[in-house]
């Protein structure tokens, strides 16, 4: 006779693993099923020729409250990127860095601002836009919403700081340049970038889900990999989960913690709108660009929205004597290698033409779309026996996935 678990969780991504740890610690009999050969969903790291390649360019912000609740940040061994950007326009390269975090970059930042990147009107507009989020974030969260572009227009932020810095920077974060994204969400997210020190675990983004999985297993959760779920049959007293090529798993309740592209298949719920990103990974020799700053093309002269030398911040991302460079694009732009290399040459110099292409990551479902007005959090419980989790139920971020996992566990425990 099939064992009846308290809770079955479909998906060993961040949301599913967070829920599993909380439920197992509360004494529930929990089984987690995932089609992959490792935990993490999109938060995966592969070793290719000695390089650590995450599945797309991803960062962790220690300012996320949900991250600190889920794990001990010291266990992640985070390597923080500089808080600032390097902006390339034609043959010119300028720096805008946080003056308090990087006082040594202050002369370069002043020179960058005076180069035409920041007009007096931009300073006023940026203050009107971001200052309320820095001082009273609740007033922004509870206030009216529009698209980010509309919010910038209202604030008078219409000059080069917007066009050459904010738009390309946030495009890589939101998978949208702000024309469709909620201003409330984008503004509060920018606040966290201003206050935090985003970075990556020294051994790759996969460290986070593996740590979550270790905590869940230590609490008693059973995590079964290579267990693809093809159906969920809800009965009066249980949910029966069909596993491809395996035995049916039965549980009193089930948490469906899959990506937005899989929700409809397993639950019949409408699939959320998703946005795609593409990341190109290049290996260089010891003569890689020296800057560790995230670099944007202020003229938007090609498909790349940002690029960074990962190993200047996290040396273990590359083998000894070499460096790793990422270049991210919107997937919809259908970039080819020739156009990417041409733009990298303008952004980093002629040596980019000979960098070794290690891999290209096409991620069609990188982030759920979050338009204006910003939706309220979606209910975790779908029915008496089915609960949903994932960043598509919260905000399109690592924090959103973790919070969603917490809410799913609370829906069952409550």
C-alpha atoms as a printed R data frame, in Angstrom:
    type eleno elety resid chain resno       x      y       z
1   ATOM     1    CA   UNK     A     1   0.000  0.000   0.000
2   ATOM     2    CA   UNK     A     2   1.299  3.474  -0.930
3   ATOM     3    CA   UNK     A     3   2.565  5.450   2.078
4   ATOM     4    CA   UNK     A     4   0.575  8.595   2.833
5   ATOM     5    CA   UNK     A     5   2.864 11.565   3.461
6   ATOM     6    CA   UNK     A     6   1.744 14.706   5.208
7   ATOM     7    CA   UNK     A     7   3.036 16.943   2.401
8   ATOM     8    CA   UNK     A     8   4.442 16.327  -1.068
9   ATOM     9    CA   UNK     A     9   6.291 19.206  -2.703
10  ATOM    10    CA   UNK     A    10   6.677 19.261  -6.462
11  ATOM    11    CA   UNK     A    11   9.827 21.236  -7.295
12  ATOM    12    CA   UNK     A    12  13.171 21.502  -5.502
13  ATOM    13    CA   UNK     A    13  13.783 25.127  -6.356
14  ATOM    14    CA   UNK     A    14  14.155 27.850  -3.757
15  ATOM    15    CA   UNK     A    15  10.442 28.026  -2.899
16  ATOM    16    CA   UNK     A    16   9.995 24.272  -2.568
17  ATOM    17    CA   UNK     A    17  13.148 23.801  -0.505
18  ATOM    18    CA   UNK     A    18  12.284 26.660   1.844
19  ATOM    19    CA   UNK     A    19   8.818 25.223   2.414
20  ATOM    20    CA   UNK     A    20  10.265 21.733   2.938
21  ATOM    21    CA   UNK     A    21  12.650 22.903   5.658
22  ATOM    22    CA   UNK     A    22   9.946 24.792   7.545
23  ATOM    23    CA   UNK     A    23   7.440 21.937   7.367
24  ATOM    24    CA   UNK     A    24   9.944 19.239   8.307
25  ATOM    25    CA   UNK     A    25  11.123 21.284  11.283
26  ATOM    26    CA   UNK     A    26   7.485 21.477  12.372
27  ATOM    27    CA   UNK     A    27   7.245 17.702  12.433
28  ATOM    28    CA   UNK     A    28   5.545 17.097   9.096
29  ATOM    29    CA   UNK     A    29   6.416 14.060   6.960
30  ATOM    30    CA   UNK     A    30   7.651 15.792   3.792
31  ATOM    31    CA   UNK     A    31   8.718 14.396   0.424
32  ATOM    32    CA   UNK     A    32  10.107 16.643  -2.337
33  ATOM    33    CA   UNK     A    33   9.996 15.522  -5.986
34  ATOM    34    CA   UNK     A    34  12.035 17.153  -8.744
35  ATOM    35    CA   UNK     A    35  12.761 16.215 -12.356
36  ATOM    36    CA   UNK     A    36  16.334 17.500 -12.226
37  ATOM    37    CA   UNK     A    37  19.513 15.717 -11.211
38  ATOM    38    CA   UNK     A    38  20.298 18.391  -8.621
39  ATOM    39    CA   UNK     A    39  18.330 20.826  -6.510
40  ATOM    40    CA   UNK     A    40  17.922 24.479  -7.357
41  ATOM    41    CA   UNK     A    41  15.814 24.799 -10.480
42  ATOM    42    CA   UNK     A    42  17.311 27.766 -12.314
43  ATOM    43    CA   UNK     A    43  19.770 28.374  -9.474
44  ATOM    44    CA   UNK     A    44  22.354 25.943 -10.832
45  ATOM    45    CA   UNK     A    45  26.113 26.126 -11.312
46  ATOM    46    CA   UNK     A    46  28.015 23.980 -13.811
47  ATOM    47    CA   UNK     A    47  31.777 23.524 -14.006
48  ATOM    48    CA   UNK     A    48  32.954 23.885 -17.623
49  ATOM    49    CA   UNK     A    49  36.704 23.619 -18.312
50  ATOM    50    CA   UNK     A    50  37.387 24.739 -14.755
51  ATOM    51    CA   UNK     A    51  35.007 27.739 -14.930
52  ATOM    52    CA   UNK     A    52  31.935 28.009 -12.709
53  ATOM    53    CA   UNK     A    53  28.993 28.975 -14.912
54  ATOM    54    CA   UNK     A    54  25.716 29.850 -13.260
55  ATOM    55    CA   UNK     A    55  22.536 29.332 -15.277
56  ATOM    56    CA   UNK     A    56  22.454 32.934 -16.357
57  ATOM    57    CA   UNK     A    57  23.932 35.946 -14.557
58  ATOM    58    CA   UNK     A    58  22.475 35.961 -11.034
59  ATOM    59    CA   UNK     A    59  23.267 37.864  -7.863
60  ATOM    60    CA   UNK     A    60  22.303 37.602  -4.207
61  ATOM    61    CA   UNK     A    61  21.516 40.659  -2.110
62  ATOM    62    CA   UNK     A    62  22.156 40.141   1.620
63  ATOM    63    CA   UNK     A    63  19.587 42.885   2.276
64  ATOM    64    CA   UNK     A    64  16.829 40.402   1.429
65  ATOM    65    CA   UNK     A    65  15.170 39.676   4.779
66  ATOM    66    CA   UNK     A    66  13.892 36.344   3.449
67  ATOM    67    CA   UNK     A    67  17.443 35.243   2.636
68  ATOM    68    CA   UNK     A    68  18.638 35.919   6.172
69  ATOM    69    CA   UNK     A    69  15.635 34.020   7.570
70  ATOM    70    CA   UNK     A    70  16.328 31.006   5.371
71  ATOM    71    CA   UNK     A    71  20.086 30.495   5.788
72  ATOM    72    CA   UNK     A    72  23.092 31.683   7.724
73  ATOM    73    CA   UNK     A    73  24.622 34.186   5.305
74  ATOM    74    CA   UNK     A    74  28.105 33.201   6.473
75  ATOM    75    CA   UNK     A    75  27.518 29.728   5.006
76  ATOM    76    CA   UNK     A    76  27.170 31.241   1.515
77  ATOM    77    CA   UNK     A    77  30.621 32.868   1.545
78  ATOM    78    CA   UNK     A    78  29.356 35.829  -0.479
79  ATOM    79    CA   UNK     A    79  31.693 37.878  -2.673
80  ATOM    80    CA   UNK     A    80  30.261 41.379  -3.077
81  ATOM    81    CA   UNK     A    81  30.375 43.316  -6.325
82  ATOM    82    CA   UNK     A    82  31.348 46.990  -6.143
83  ATOM    83    CA   UNK     A    83  28.278 49.196  -5.650
84  ATOM    84    CA   UNK     A    84  28.392 51.150  -8.863
85  ATOM    85    CA   UNK     A    85  28.556 50.908 -12.628
86  ATOM    86    CA   UNK     A    86  31.035 51.518 -15.391
87  ATOM    87    CA   UNK     A    87  29.390 53.288 -18.329
88  ATOM    88    CA   UNK     A    88  30.830 53.088 -21.833
89  ATOM    89    CA   UNK     A    89  29.889 55.655 -24.466
90  ATOM    90    CA   UNK     A    90  31.879 55.480 -27.680
91  ATOM    91    CA   UNK     A    91  35.543 55.530 -26.737
92  ATOM    92    CA   UNK     A    92  34.799 56.985 -23.303
93  ATOM    93    CA   UNK     A    93  34.531 54.965 -20.086
94  ATOM    94    CA   UNK     A    94  33.145 56.550 -16.899
95  ATOM    95    CA   UNK     A    95  32.495 55.340 -13.357
96  ATOM    96    CA   UNK     A    96  29.583 56.057 -11.045
97  ATOM    97    CA   UNK     A    97  30.194 54.392  -7.662
98  ATOM    98    CA   UNK     A    98  28.606 54.670  -4.226
99  ATOM    99    CA   UNK     A    99  30.653 57.443  -2.569
100 ATOM   100    CA   UNK     A   100  30.376 56.027   0.955
101 ATOM   101    CA   UNK     A   101  31.087 52.416  -0.006
102 ATOM   102    CA   UNK     A   102  33.934 53.256  -2.362
103 ATOM   103    CA   UNK     A   103  35.552 56.546  -1.290
104 ATOM   104    CA   UNK     A   104  38.604 55.667  -3.359
105 ATOM   105    CA   UNK     A   105  36.447 55.900  -6.493
106 ATOM   106    CA   UNK     A   106  35.095 59.333  -5.556
107 ATOM   107    CA   UNK     A   107  37.360 61.310  -7.933
108 ATOM   108    CA   UNK     A   108  36.402 59.001 -10.818
109 ATOM   109    CA   UNK     A   109  32.722 59.245  -9.863
110 ATOM   110    CA   UNK     A   110  32.849 63.044  -9.823
111 ATOM   111    CA   UNK     A   111  34.584 63.027 -13.194
112 ATOM   112    CA   UNK     A   112  31.955 60.614 -14.545
113 ATOM   113    CA   UNK     A   113  29.100 62.765 -13.295
114 ATOM   114    CA   UNK     A   114  30.649 65.882 -14.822
115 ATOM   115    CA   UNK     A   115  31.221 64.122 -18.142
116 ATOM   116    CA   UNK     A   116  27.592 64.594 -19.061
117 ATOM   117    CA   UNK     A   117  26.263 61.428 -17.465
118 ATOM   118    CA   UNK     A   118  24.447 63.320 -14.717
119 ATOM   119    CA   UNK     A   119  22.714 66.631 -15.331
120 ATOM   120    CA   UNK     A   120  21.399 68.881 -12.517
121 ATOM   121    CA   UNK     A   121  17.880 67.992 -13.611
122 ATOM   122    CA   UNK     A   122  18.799 64.308 -13.306
123 ATOM   123    CA   UNK     A   123  19.915 64.817  -9.703
124 ATOM   124    CA   UNK     A   124  16.606 66.434  -8.796
125 ATOM   125    CA   UNK     A   125  14.606 63.831 -10.705
126 ATOM   126    CA   UNK     A   126  16.494 60.919  -9.164
127 ATOM   127    CA   UNK     A   127  15.914 62.344  -5.683
128 ATOM   128    CA   UNK     A   128  12.183 62.741  -6.347
129 ATOM   129    CA   UNK     A   129  12.001 59.178  -7.586
130 ATOM   130    CA   UNK     A   130  14.170 57.237  -5.115
131 ATOM   131    CA   UNK     A   131  14.303 59.294  -1.915
132 ATOM   132    CA   UNK     A   132  10.812 58.305  -0.677
133 ATOM   133    CA   UNK     A   133  11.808 54.624  -0.975
134 ATOM   134    CA   UNK     A   134  15.007 55.242   0.996
135 ATOM   135    CA   UNK     A   135  13.292 57.232   3.750
136 ATOM   136    CA   UNK     A   136   9.796 55.701   3.958
137 ATOM   137    CA   UNK     A   137   9.593 52.546   1.846
138 ATOM   138    CA   UNK     A   138   6.110 51.731   3.165
139 ATOM   139    CA   UNK     A   139   4.807 54.924   1.582
140 ATOM   140    CA   UNK     A   140   5.983 53.675  -1.812
141 ATOM   141    CA   UNK     A   141   4.695 50.144  -1.285
142 ATOM   142    CA   UNK     A   142   1.240 51.420  -0.307
143 ATOM   143    CA   UNK     A   143   1.124 54.262  -2.823
144 ATOM   144    CA   UNK     A   144  -0.194 54.509  -6.379
145 ATOM   145    CA   UNK     A   145   1.569 52.602  -9.112
146 ATOM   146    CA   UNK     A   146   2.434 53.085 -12.778
147 ATOM   147    CA   UNK     A   147   5.137 51.779 -15.060
148 ATOM   148    CA   UNK     A   148   8.712 52.656 -14.180
149 ATOM   149    CA   UNK     A   149   8.975 54.826 -17.295
150 ATOM   150    CA   UNK     A   150   5.902 56.778 -16.224
151 ATOM   151    CA   UNK     A   151   7.301 57.225 -12.719
152 ATOM   152    CA   UNK     A   152  10.581 58.551 -14.121
153 ATOM   153    CA   UNK     A   153   8.697 60.935 -16.401
154 ATOM   154    CA   UNK     A   154   6.671 62.271 -13.471
155 ATOM   155    CA   UNK     A   155   9.826 62.757 -11.401
156 ATOM   156    CA   UNK     A   156  11.525 64.623 -14.255
157 ATOM   157    CA   UNK     A   157  14.197 61.946 -14.611
158 ATOM   158    CA   UNK     A   158  14.528 62.134 -18.373
159 ATOM   159    CA   UNK     A   159  18.206 62.838 -19.068
160 ATOM   160    CA   UNK     A   160  21.378 60.822 -19.601
161 ATOM   161    CA   UNK     A   161  21.354 59.285 -16.114
162 ATOM   162    CA   UNK     A   162  18.158 57.519 -17.101
163 ATOM   163    CA   UNK     A   163  19.018 56.677 -20.702
164 ATOM   164    CA   UNK     A   164  22.660 55.671 -20.261
165 ATOM   165    CA   UNK     A   165  22.747 54.256 -16.724
166 ATOM   166    CA   UNK     A   166  19.443 53.342 -15.107
167 ATOM   167    CA   UNK     A   167  17.683 51.865 -18.134
168 ATOM   168    CA   UNK     A   168  20.490 49.504 -19.213
169 ATOM   169    CA   UNK     A   169  21.283 48.556 -15.605
170 ATOM   170    CA   UNK     A   170  17.697 47.736 -14.635
171 ATOM   171    CA   UNK     A   171  17.003 45.987 -17.936
172 ATOM   172    CA   UNK     A   172  19.404 43.258 -16.848
173 ATOM   173    CA   UNK     A   173  17.696 43.025 -13.449
174 ATOM   174    CA   UNK     A   174  14.068 43.138 -14.603
175 ATOM   175    CA   UNK     A   175  14.357 41.636 -18.107
176 ATOM   176    CA   UNK     A   176  12.557 44.832 -19.134
177 ATOM   177    CA   UNK     A   177  13.772 48.402 -19.560
178 ATOM   178    CA   UNK     A   178  10.960 49.779 -17.389
179 ATOM   179    CA   UNK     A   179   8.375 50.359 -20.090
180 ATOM   180    CA   UNK     A   180   6.106 47.652 -18.651
181 ATOM   181    CA   UNK     A   181   7.376 46.905 -15.129
182 ATOM   182    CA   UNK     A   182   5.696 48.153 -11.958
183 ATOM   183    CA   UNK     A   183   7.363 51.308 -10.665
184 ATOM   184    CA   UNK     A   184   6.598 50.331  -7.062
185 ATOM   185    CA   UNK     A   185   8.467 47.045  -7.419
186 ATOM   186    CA   UNK     A   186  11.376 48.463  -9.433
187 ATOM   187    CA   UNK     A   187  11.823 51.399  -7.039
188 ATOM   188    CA   UNK     A   188  11.856 49.228  -3.929
189 ATOM   189    CA   UNK     A   189  14.270 46.830  -5.632
190 ATOM   190    CA   UNK     A   190  16.589 49.727  -6.521
191 ATOM   191    CA   UNK     A   191  16.456 50.772  -2.856
192 ATOM   192    CA   UNK     A   192  17.850 47.368  -1.880
193 ATOM   193    CA   UNK     A   193  20.641 47.701  -4.439
194 ATOM   194    CA   UNK     A   194  21.519 51.115  -2.977
195 ATOM   195    CA   UNK     A   195  21.536 49.848   0.612
196 ATOM   196    CA   UNK     A   196  23.023 46.387   0.097
197 ATOM   197    CA   UNK     A   197  26.132 44.796  -1.355
198 ATOM   198    CA   UNK     A   198  24.850 42.296  -3.951
199 ATOM   199    CA   UNK     A   199  27.246 39.529  -4.855
200 ATOM   200    CA   UNK     A   200  27.631 35.829  -5.553
201 ATOM   201    CA   UNK     A   201  28.648 32.862  -3.402
202 ATOM   202    CA   UNK     A   202  32.329 32.116  -3.896
203 ATOM   203    CA   UNK     A   203  31.477 28.655  -5.287
204 ATOM   204    CA   UNK     A   204  28.530 29.696  -7.456
205 ATOM   205    CA   UNK     A   205  24.831 30.435  -7.094
206 ATOM   206    CA   UNK     A   206  24.082 26.709  -6.569
207 ATOM   207    CA   UNK     A   207  25.444 27.054  -3.043
208 ATOM   208    CA   UNK     A   208  22.141 28.629  -1.962
209 ATOM   209    CA   UNK     A   209  19.733 25.821  -2.974
210 ATOM   210    CA   UNK     A   210  22.198 23.177  -1.826
211 ATOM   211    CA   UNK     A   211  22.312 24.823   1.588
212 ATOM   212    CA   UNK     A   212  18.509 24.978   1.692
213 ATOM   213    CA   UNK     A   213  18.362 21.294   0.733
214 ATOM   214    CA   UNK     A   214  20.842 20.378   3.467
215 ATOM   215    CA   UNK     A   215  18.706 22.185   6.050
216 ATOM   216    CA   UNK     A   216  15.557 20.452   4.791
217 ATOM   217    CA   UNK     A   217  17.192 17.016   4.868
218 ATOM   218    CA   UNK     A   218  18.602 17.652   8.339
219 ATOM   219    CA   UNK     A   219  15.049 18.396   9.491
220 ATOM   220    CA   UNK     A   220  13.834 15.111   8.015
221 ATOM   221    CA   UNK     A   221  12.596 15.959   4.510
222 ATOM   222    CA   UNK     A   222  13.015 13.307   1.809
223 ATOM   223    CA   UNK     A   223  14.263 14.933  -1.418
224 ATOM   224    CA   UNK     A   224  13.963 12.727  -4.492
225 ATOM   225    CA   UNK     A   225  15.752 13.896  -7.622
226 ATOM   226    CA   UNK     A   226  15.133 12.606 -11.154
227 ATOM   227    CA   UNK     A   227  11.458 12.240 -10.212
228 ATOM   228    CA   UNK     A   228   9.523 14.089 -12.905
229 ATOM   229    CA   UNK     A   229   5.869 14.674 -12.022
230 ATOM   230    CA   UNK     A   230   3.364 14.374 -14.861
231 ATOM   231    CA   UNK     A   231   0.029 14.642 -13.053
232 ATOM   232    CA   UNK     A   232  -1.630 15.541  -9.764
233 ATOM   233    CA   UNK     A   233  -4.919 13.809  -8.984
234 ATOM   234    CA   UNK     A   234  -6.799 15.362  -6.067
235 ATOM   235    CA   UNK     A   235  -9.057 12.947  -4.177
236 ATOM   236    CA   UNK     A   236 -11.355 13.498  -1.210
237 ATOM   237    CA   UNK     A   237  -8.734 12.559   1.366
238 ATOM   238    CA   UNK     A   238  -5.432 12.899  -0.481
239 ATOM   239    CA   UNK     A   239  -3.529 14.078  -3.528
240 ATOM   240    CA   UNK     A   240  -1.905 11.448  -5.722
241 ATOM   241    CA   UNK     A   241   1.180 12.593  -7.624
242 ATOM   242    CA   UNK     A   242   2.111 10.681 -10.750
243 ATOM   243    CA   UNK     A   243   5.857 10.195 -11.270
244 ATOM   244    CA   UNK     A   244   7.168  9.418 -14.748
245 ATOM   245    CA   UNK     A   245   8.442  5.837 -14.727
246 ATOM   246    CA   UNK     A   246   7.925  5.527 -10.979
247 ATOM   247    CA   UNK     A   247   5.418  4.803  -8.245
248 ATOM   248    CA   UNK     A   248   2.621  7.211  -7.414
249 ATOM   249    CA   UNK     A   249   3.280  9.371  -4.348
250 ATOM   250    CA   UNK     A   250   0.335 10.120  -2.052
251 ATOM   251    CA   UNK     A   251   0.072 12.992   0.416
252 ATOM   252    CA   UNK     A   252  -2.581 14.761   2.425
253 ATOM   253    CA   UNK     A   253  -1.533 18.039   0.834
254 ATOM   254    CA   UNK     A   254   0.694 19.016  -2.075
255 ATOM   255    CA   UNK     A   255   2.714 22.178  -2.712
256 ATOM   256    CA   UNK     A   256   3.246 22.859  -6.396
257 ATOM   257    CA   UNK     A   257   6.495 24.846  -6.428
258 ATOM   258    CA   UNK     A   258   7.413 24.786 -10.098
259 ATOM   259    CA   UNK     A   259   8.384 27.528 -12.531
260 ATOM   260    CA   UNK     A   260   5.712 29.716 -14.024
261 ATOM   261    CA   UNK     A   261   5.899 27.840 -17.316
262 ATOM   262    CA   UNK     A   262   4.869 24.577 -15.596
263 ATOM   263    CA   UNK     A   263   2.041 25.832 -13.387
264 ATOM   264    CA   UNK     A   264  -0.750 25.433 -15.907
265 ATOM   265    CA   UNK     A   265   0.270 21.887 -16.842
266 ATOM   266    CA   UNK     A   266   0.039 20.626 -13.267
267 ATOM   267    CA   UNK     A   267  -2.765 22.756 -11.811
268 ATOM   268    CA   UNK     A   268  -4.824 24.186 -14.657
269 ATOM   269    CA   UNK     A   269  -4.138 27.696 -13.361
270 ATOM   270    CA   UNK     A   270  -3.388 30.329 -16.027
271 ATOM   271    CA   UNK     A   271   0.302 30.471 -16.847
272 ATOM   272    CA   UNK     A   272   1.891 33.758 -15.724
273 ATOM   273    CA   UNK     A   273   3.571 35.960 -18.306
274 ATOM   274    CA   UNK     A   274   7.313 35.320 -18.327
275 ATOM   275    CA   UNK     A   275  10.362 37.212 -19.598
276 ATOM   276    CA   UNK     A   276  13.515 35.750 -21.077
277 ATOM   277    CA   UNK     A   277  17.206 36.496 -20.656
278 ATOM   278    CA   UNK     A   278  20.326 35.275 -22.402
279 ATOM   279    CA   UNK     A   279  23.812 35.103 -20.910
280 ATOM   280    CA   UNK     A   280  27.061 34.575 -22.816
281 ATOM   281    CA   UNK     A   281  30.063 33.260 -20.884
282 ATOM   282    CA   UNK     A   282  33.616 33.933 -22.078
283 ATOM   283    CA   UNK     A   283  36.968 32.752 -20.765
284 ATOM   284    CA   UNK     A   284  39.983 35.055 -20.973
285 ATOM   285    CA   UNK     A   285  43.657 34.790 -20.217
286 ATOM   286    CA   UNK     A   286  45.375 36.576 -17.341
287 ATOM   287    CA   UNK     A   287  45.119 39.886 -19.185
288 ATOM   288    CA   UNK     A   288  41.374 40.368 -18.597
289 ATOM   289    CA   UNK     A   289  39.975 43.870 -17.955
290 ATOM   290    CA   UNK     A   290  40.883 45.049 -14.477
291 ATOM   291    CA   UNK     A   291  37.535 46.597 -13.514
292 ATOM   292    CA   UNK     A   292  35.187 44.581 -11.287
293 ATOM   293    CA   UNK     A   293  32.330 47.024 -11.902
294 ATOM   294    CA   UNK     A   294  29.210 45.974 -13.744
295 ATOM   295    CA   UNK     A   295  29.561 47.589 -17.157
296 ATOM   296    CA   UNK     A   296  26.728 48.961 -19.288
297 ATOM   297    CA   UNK     A   297  26.713 50.382 -22.805
298 ATOM   298    CA   UNK     A   298  25.399 53.911 -22.384
299 ATOM   299    CA   UNK     A   299  24.678 54.146 -26.099
300 ATOM   300    CA   UNK     A   300  22.801 50.810 -26.277
301 ATOM   301    CA   UNK     A   301  24.807 49.998 -29.401
302 ATOM   302    CA   UNK     A   302  24.022 46.281 -29.380
303 ATOM   303    CA   UNK     A   303  22.073 43.531 -27.630
304 ATOM   304    CA   UNK     A   304  24.142 43.434 -24.410
305 ATOM   305    CA   UNK     A   305  22.489 45.090 -21.414
306 ATOM   306    CA   UNK     A   306  25.352 44.464 -18.996
307 ATOM   307    CA   UNK     A   307  28.689 42.714 -18.724
308 ATOM   308    CA   UNK     A   308  31.020 41.965 -15.823
309 ATOM   309    CA   UNK     A   309  34.309 40.178 -15.164
310 ATOM   310    CA   UNK     A   310  32.954 37.693 -12.621
311 ATOM   311    CA   UNK     A   311  36.340 36.488 -11.431
312 ATOM   312    CA   UNK     A   312  37.458 39.984 -10.394
313 ATOM   313    CA   UNK     A   313  34.860 39.662  -7.620
314 ATOM   314    CA   UNK     A   314  34.755 35.874  -7.165
315 ATOM   315    CA   UNK     A   315  38.156 34.451  -8.193
316 ATOM   316    CA   UNK     A   316  36.997 30.830  -7.847
317 ATOM   317    CA   UNK     A   317  34.664 31.304 -10.823
318 ATOM   318    CA   UNK     A   318  37.712 30.860 -13.079
319 ATOM   319    CA   UNK     A   319  40.732 28.531 -13.027
320 ATOM   320    CA   UNK     A   320  44.071 29.927 -11.921
321 ATOM   321    CA   UNK     A   321  45.543 32.402 -14.389
322 ATOM   322    CA   UNK     A   322  42.269 32.942 -16.255
323 ATOM   323    CA   UNK     A   323  39.135 35.085 -15.930
324 ATOM   324    CA   UNK     A   324  35.425 34.695 -16.581
325 ATOM   325    CA   UNK     A   325  33.326 37.375 -18.297
326 ATOM   326    CA   UNK     A   326  29.540 37.373 -18.555
327 ATOM   327    CA   UNK     A   327  27.437 39.327 -21.037
328 ATOM   328    CA   UNK     A   328  23.659 39.425 -20.627
329 ATOM   329    CA   UNK     A   329  21.014 40.243 -23.236
330 ATOM   330    CA   UNK     A   330  17.252 40.167 -23.468
331 ATOM   331    CA   UNK     A   331  16.370 36.850 -25.068
332 ATOM   332    CA   UNK     A   332  13.865 38.525 -27.362
333 ATOM   333    CA   UNK     A   333  16.707 40.441 -29.046
334 ATOM   334    CA   UNK     A   334  18.004 37.225 -30.652
335 ATOM   335    CA   UNK     A   335  21.671 38.163 -30.329
336 ATOM   336    CA   UNK     A   336  24.277 36.307 -32.358
337 ATOM   337    CA   UNK     A   337  27.920 35.770 -31.462
338 ATOM   338    CA   UNK     A   338  29.205 38.326 -33.988
339 ATOM   339    CA   UNK     A   339  27.047 41.150 -32.599
340 ATOM   340    CA   UNK     A   340  27.870 40.205 -29.004
341 ATOM   341    CA   UNK     A   341  31.616 40.167 -29.673
342 ATOM   342    CA   UNK     A   342  31.424 43.461 -31.549
343 ATOM   343    CA   UNK     A   343  29.721 45.130 -28.608
344 ATOM   344    CA   UNK     A   344  32.070 43.532 -26.076
345 ATOM   345    CA   UNK     A   345  34.976 44.944 -28.075
346 ATOM   346    CA   UNK     A   346  33.485 48.422 -27.708
347 ATOM   347    CA   UNK     A   347  32.838 47.854 -23.990
348 ATOM   348    CA   UNK     A   348  36.082 46.152 -22.970
349 ATOM   349    CA   UNK     A   349  38.597 46.592 -25.764
350 ATOM   350    CA   UNK     A   350  39.932 44.675 -28.737
351 ATOM   351    CA   UNK     A   351  40.997 41.622 -26.734
352 ATOM   352    CA   UNK     A   352  37.317 40.629 -26.414
353 ATOM   353    CA   UNK     A   353  37.360 39.502 -30.040
354 ATOM   354    CA   UNK     A   354  39.562 36.536 -29.121
355 ATOM   355    CA   UNK     A   355  37.943 35.477 -25.836
356 ATOM   356    CA   UNK     A   356  36.913 31.824 -25.668
357 ATOM   357    CA   UNK     A   357  33.159 31.297 -25.816
358 ATOM   358    CA   UNK     A   358  32.364 28.795 -23.054
359 ATOM   359    CA   UNK     A   359  28.576 28.657 -23.229
360 ATOM   360    CA   UNK     A   360  25.416 30.566 -24.058
361 ATOM   361    CA   UNK     A   361  22.458 30.270 -21.676
362 ATOM   362    CA   UNK     A   362  19.029 30.898 -23.224
363 ATOM   363    CA   UNK     A   363  16.495 31.200 -20.396
364 ATOM   364    CA   UNK     A   364  13.033 31.821 -21.867
365 ATOM   365    CA   UNK     A   365  11.337 31.762 -18.451
366 ATOM   366    CA   UNK     A   366  13.925 33.703 -16.469
367 ATOM   367    CA   UNK     A   367  11.536 35.987 -14.590
368 ATOM   368    CA   UNK     A   368   7.790 36.434 -14.215
369 ATOM   369    CA   UNK     A   369   6.531 39.730 -15.598
370 ATOM   370    CA   UNK     A   370   5.325 42.179 -12.951
371 ATOM   371    CA   UNK     A   371   3.414 44.996 -14.554
372 ATOM   372    CA   UNK     A   372   1.622 48.021 -13.193
373 ATOM   373    CA   UNK     A   373  -0.364 48.269 -11.082
374 ATOM   374    CA   UNK     A   374   1.681 45.839  -9.010
375 ATOM   375    CA   UNK     A   375  -0.485 42.846  -8.144
376 ATOM   376    CA   UNK     A   376  -1.119 41.949  -4.561
377 ATOM   377    CA   UNK     A   377   0.454 38.704  -3.457
378 ATOM   378    CA   UNK     A   378  -1.422 35.756  -4.892
379 ATOM   379    CA   UNK     A   379  -3.099 33.405  -2.395
380 ATOM   380    CA   UNK     A   380  -0.910 30.448  -1.538
381 ATOM   381    CA   UNK     A   381  -3.756 27.969  -1.163
382 ATOM   382    CA   UNK     A   382  -5.436 26.916  -4.391
383 ATOM   383    CA   UNK     A   383  -7.796 24.349  -2.855
384 ATOM   384    CA   UNK     A   384  -8.201 22.212   0.241
385 ATOM   385    CA   UNK     A   385  -5.277 20.001  -0.737
386 ATOM   386    CA   UNK     A   386  -3.237 22.087  -3.197
387 ATOM   387    CA   UNK     A   387  -0.935 25.011  -2.367
388 ATOM   388    CA   UNK     A   388   1.092 27.014  -4.905
389 ATOM   389    CA   UNK     A   389   4.567 28.494  -4.462
390 ATOM   390    CA   UNK     A   390   7.122 30.254  -6.638
391 ATOM   391    CA   UNK     A   391   8.305 33.754  -7.440
392 ATOM   392    CA   UNK     A   392   5.370 34.099  -9.858
393 ATOM   393    CA   UNK     A   393   3.160 34.220  -6.726
394 ATOM   394    CA   UNK     A   394   5.209 37.018  -5.153
395 ATOM   395    CA   UNK     A   395   7.886 39.138  -6.807
396 ATOM   396    CA   UNK     A   396  10.258 38.056  -9.616
397 ATOM   397    CA   UNK     A   397  13.336 37.568  -7.459
398 ATOM   398    CA   UNK     A   398  15.194 35.185  -5.204
399 ATOM   399    CA   UNK     A   399  13.547 36.930  -2.265
400 ATOM   400    CA   UNK     A   400  10.135 36.447  -3.861
401 ATOM   401    CA   UNK     A   401  10.744 32.709  -4.259
402 ATOM   402    CA   UNK     A   402  11.829 32.338  -0.631
403 ATOM   403    CA   UNK     A   403   8.893 34.345   0.704
404 ATOM   404    CA   UNK     A   404   6.526 32.281  -1.407
405 ATOM   405    CA   UNK     A   405   7.945 29.092   0.086
406 ATOM   406    CA   UNK     A   406   7.429 30.509   3.554
407 ATOM   407    CA   UNK     A   407   3.824 31.408   2.797
408 ATOM   408    CA   UNK     A   408   3.138 27.968   1.343
409 ATOM   409    CA   UNK     A   409   4.440 26.304   4.516
410 ATOM   410    CA   UNK     A   410   2.431 28.678   6.682
411 ATOM   411    CA   UNK     A   411  -0.718 27.916   4.674
412 ATOM   412    CA   UNK     A   412  -0.325 24.263   5.630
413 ATOM   413    CA   UNK     A   413   0.807 24.804   9.209
414 ATOM   414    CA   UNK     A   414  -1.943 27.336   9.807
